[in-house]
C-alpha cells in the first residue's frame, strides 16, 4: 500500500536524509490557527505533520502540550476539527497524520473515523496507547480505507514485541526514545540509537524517533541513524510563547527551518 506518507519517507531516503516530522494539537490557538501553524511548519521544512487530537486524560503528554490541549478543549475543539486540520495539511502536499489516544476513535466510531480521515487526504494515524494485540477492529478499518497505522516501540520492548509491533504497522515505526511523558530534553542519549538498531533487525519499515528533540543539533544527531525525526513540544512551546498569532506562525516556521537544516546535516 502506498500513501503520501510512504512517498514522503521514500523521497527523503532518496535524498539521503531523514524526514522532519512536526506535531501540533488541533485547536491551539484556535482551529484555524492550528491549521495555519501546521502550514507554516510545512513552509519551514517539515515533511510530515502530526495533528494531535485533544484529549482530557493524556497519558504521555508533557506540560507544554497539556497547556495547549487544555486550551483547545476549553474552546470546543473536537474530532471533526482534527480531521479538518489534517485536510489542511494534506492540501500542502505534506504527509498528514493524526496522533490520538484510542478512546476518542472508539467514541467517534472506528469505521467512521478511518473513512473520514481517508477522505480528507490523511495518510494514517499514530495511536500511542493501542497495541497490535488489541487492534483487530482498527487494523480492519485502516486496511479498508488505505491508512497507515503507526504503533510505538520503546526501550523496554522485548525483541518479540518489536517484531509483533512492526509487523502490524504501516508507514513507519515510532520509536519513543525515552520512557515517560513527552517534553524537550537537553540531550538525546544513546537509548534511541540502540532502540532503532534493535528495531531494524525485525523490519524494513522506516523508523522515526520522537520524544524530546528541541534543536537542530539534536535533530542532526538522530538523523544520523533514524529515518525520521519527530518534534512536538518545541513547536508547541514556540506557539505558546508567541505574543501574537502572527508571531507564532513566524516562530514555528523558523524552528522548522532550523530543524530541517539539522536533519539534512545528519548524514
C-alpha positions in Angstrom: 0.0 0.0 0.0 1.3 3.4 -1.0 0.3 6.5 0.8 1.6 10.1 0.8 3.4 9.2 4.0 5.3 6.3 2.4 6.1 8.5 -0.7 7.5 11.3 1.5 9.6 8.9 3.5 10.9 7.3 0.3 11.7 10.7 -1.2 13.7 11.7 1.9 15.6 8.4 1.8 16.4 9.0 -1.9 17.9 12.4 -0.8 20.0 10.5 1.8 18.4 12.3 4.7 15.9 11.8 7.5 12.4 13.2 7.2 11.3 16.0 9.6 8.0 15.2 11.4 6.3 18.1 13.3 3.5 17.7 15.8 0.8 20.2 16.9 -2.5 19.7 18.7 -5.6 20.9 16.8 -7.3 23.9 18.3 -4.4 26.0 19.6 -4.5 28.9 19.4 -7.8 28.2 17.5 -8.9 25.6 15.0 -8.0 27.9 12.2 -4.8 29.0 14.0 -3.6 25.4 14.4 -4.2 24.7 10.7 -2.2 27.9 9.8 0.6 26.9 12.1 0.8 23.4 10.5 1.0 25.0 7.1 3.8 27.3 8.4 5.7 24.3 9.6 5.5 22.8 6.1 6.7 26.0 4.7 9.6 25.9 7.0 10.6 22.4 6.0 8.5 19.8 7.8 7.9 16.8 5.5 5.2 15.2 7.7 2.7 16.8 10.2 1.1 15.0 13.1 -2.2 16.7 14.1 -2.9 15.9 17.8 -6.5 15.1 18.8 -7.0 16.9 22.2 -7.9 14.5 24.9 -8.9 15.2 28.5 -6.9 12.3 30.1 -3.5 12.3 28.4 -1.1 9.6 29.5 2.1 10.7 27.6 1.7 14.5 27.1 4.1 16.7 28.9 3.2 20.0 30.5 3.8 22.1 27.4 1.4 20.1 25.2 -1.1 19.8 28.0 -1.4 23.6 28.2 -2.2 23.8 24.5 -4.6 20.8 24.7 -6.5 22.2 27.7 -7.0 25.5 25.8 -8.2 23.6 22.7 -10.7 21.5 24.7 -11.9 24.6 26.6 -12.7 26.2 23.2 -14.6 23.3 21.9 -12.1 21.6 19.6 -13.4 18.2 18.6 -12.6 15.2 16.3 -14.2 16.9 13.3 -11.9 19.8 13.7 -8.9 17.5 13.9 -9.9 15.9 10.5 -10.3 19.4 9.1 -6.7 20.2 10.2 -5.5 17.0 8.6 -7.1 18.1 5.4 -5.4 21.5 5.6 -2.0 19.7 5.9 -2.7 17.3 3.1 -3.6 20.2 0.8 0.0 21.5 1.1 1.4 18.2 -0.3 3.0 17.2 3.0 2.0 13.9 4.6 -0.8 14.3 7.1 -1.2 12.1 10.2 -3.4 12.2 13.2 -2.0 11.4 16.6 -4.6 10.3 19.1 -5.3 8.0 22.0 -7.6 5.1 21.2 -10.6 6.2 23.3 -11.6 9.2 21.1 -11.5 7.0 18.0 -13.7 4.4 19.7 -16.2 7.1 20.8 -16.3 8.7 17.3 -16.7 5.3 15.6 -13.8 3.3 14.3 -15.1 2.9 10.8 -16.3 6.5 10.6 -13.0 7.9 11.8 -11.0 5.9 9.2 -13.4 6.7 6.4 -13.5 10.5 7.1 -9.7 10.8 7.6 -9.0 9.0 4.4 -11.5 11.2 2.5 -9.7 14.3 3.9 -6.4 13.1 2.5 -4.9 11.8 5.7 -2.2 9.2 5.4 -2.6 7.5 8.7 -2.8 7.6 12.5 -0.4 7.3 15.4 -2.1 5.5 18.4 0.3 5.6 21.3 -1.8 3.6 23.7 -3.0 0.9 21.3 -1.1 -2.3 20.9 -1.5 -4.6 17.9 -2.8 -7.4 20.1 -5.9 -5.3 20.8 -6.3 -3.6 17.4 -8.2 -6.1 15.3 -11.1 -3.6 14.5 -8.6 -0.8 13.8 -6.5 -3.0 11.6 -9.5 -3.9 9.5 -10.7 -0.3 9.2 -7.3 1.1 8.2 -6.8 -1.7 5.7 -10.2 -1.0 4.2 -9.6 2.8 3.8 -5.9 2.7 2.9 -4.5 4.3 6.0 -1.1 3.7 7.6 -1.3 2.7 11.3 1.7 3.8 13.3 2.5 1.9 16.5 5.0 2.8 19.1 8.0 0.8 20.4 10.1 1.8 23.5 13.4 0.9 25.0 11.6 -1.6 27.3 10.1 -3.5 24.3 11.3 -7.1 24.0 12.6 -8.3 20.7 9.4 -10.3 20.2 7.3 -7.3 21.0 9.3 -5.2 18.5 8.6 -7.7 15.7 5.0 -8.1 16.5 4.5 -4.3 16.6 6.5 -3.7 13.4 4.6 -6.5 11.5 1.3 -4.8 12.3 2.5 -1.3 11.5 2.4 0.8 8.3 4.2 3.9 7.2 6.8 3.8 9.9 7.5 2.5 13.3 7.5 5.2 16.0 10.5 4.7 18.3 9.9 6.5 21.6 13.5 7.4 22.6 12.8 7.8 26.3 10.3 6.4 28.7 7.6 8.6 30.2 5.9 11.8 29.2 6.8 14.0 26.3 8.9 17.2 26.5 12.0 18.8 25.2 15.3 17.5 26.6 18.8 18.8 26.8 20.3 15.6 25.4 19.1 12.7 23.4 21.2 9.9 24.9 22.0 6.6 23.3 18.9 4.7 24.1 17.2 5.9 20.9 20.1 4.6 18.7 20.0 1.3 20.5 16.2 1.0 20.0 16.5 1.9 16.3 19.2 -0.7 15.9 17.1 -3.4 17.5 14.0 -2.4 15.5 15.9 -2.5 12.2 16.6 -6.2 12.8 12.9 -7.1 12.6 11.5 -4.7 9.9 12.2 -2.9 6.7 9.8 -0.1 7.6 11.3 3.3 8.2 11.9 4.1 11.9 11.2 7.6 13.2 12.4 8.8 16.6 10.4 11.1 18.9 10.0 12.4 22.4 12.4 15.2 23.3 14.0 16.8 20.2 14.2 20.6 20.6 17.0 21.9 18.4 19.0 21.4 15.2 21.9 19.7 16.8 19.7 17.0 18.4 17.8 16.7 15.1 21.1 16.1 13.3 22.2 13.5 15.8 19.1 11.5 15.4 19.0 11.9 11.6 22.4 10.1 11.6 20.7 6.8 12.4 16.9 7.2 12.1 14.6 7.7 9.0 12.6 10.5 10.6 13.0 13.0 13.4 9.8 13.8 15.4 9.4 17.2 17.1 6.4 18.1 19.2 6.9 20.1 22.4 9.3 22.5 20.8 6.8 23.5 18.2 4.0 23.8 20.7 6.2 25.9 23.0 7.0 28.3 20.1 3.3 28.9 19.7 2.6 29.2 23.4 5.4 31.8 23.9 4.5 33.9 20.9 2.9 37.3 21.8 0.6 37.2 18.8 -0.8 34.6 16.4 1.3 36.1 13.6 4.4 35.8 15.7 3.6 32.2 16.5 3.4 31.4 12.8 6.8 33.0 12.3 8.2 31.1 15.3 7.2 27.7 14.1 8.2 28.4 10.5 11.7 29.5 11.7 12.0 26.5 14.1 11.1 24.1 11.2 13.7 25.7 9.0 16.4 25.2 11.7 15.4 21.6 12.3 15.2 20.9 8.6 18.7 22.1 8.2 19.6 19.8 11.1 18.1 16.7 9.6 19.9 17.4 6.3 23.3 17.7 8.0 22.9 14.5 10.0 24.4 12.3 7.3 
